[in-house]
Amino acid sequence: MPFSLHYKIHPHAALEMFTGRAITAENIRALINAPENALLLQRDAHEQYDILYWGIEAVLGSGGVRYFSRPVREEHLSRSMKCRMNKELYFGTNVLNEDRPIGLPDPCFCNTMLAITWVLHMSGGADVLDELREDDECSREGGSGMGISDAYDNLFVVKLHVVALSRVMVE
């Protein structure tokens, strides 16, 4: 989840409702910038994660939590990323300093982000985001996106309504 969400009231409320309060505004503010929720990836993997082409699924088993890469919009993935999908991801247990070890990523954050990615894909919202990114110079340079500004978020919602209305009109 982008760090820009740490102070946004409406996304906090939506996440609380979407997760049945498994993620709360307090969680977001406390954990959004925590080292265990940061991800260092090769450039194409990071870019394609940010634009919702794939996500991370956290699976709880008898041996603890295991993490897997899951394709959402596989047709858009780079060749190097396609061969890495549906494979287990291993996160280190490196230590930030002796007093504060870095934990594993929050499974609820991972699964919520993956669920949001799937909902956006299935609803057509991901295509709307792609369109906005293509039309926005700042976005192509990494300077805008969901949660960055109210104007960008409002434009996304308006365009999403247009998509929803056009689908209703066709049916």
Order of alpha helices (4+ residues) and beta strands (2+ residues): alpha-alpha-alpha-beta-beta-alpha-beta-beta-beta-alpha-alpha-alpha-alpha
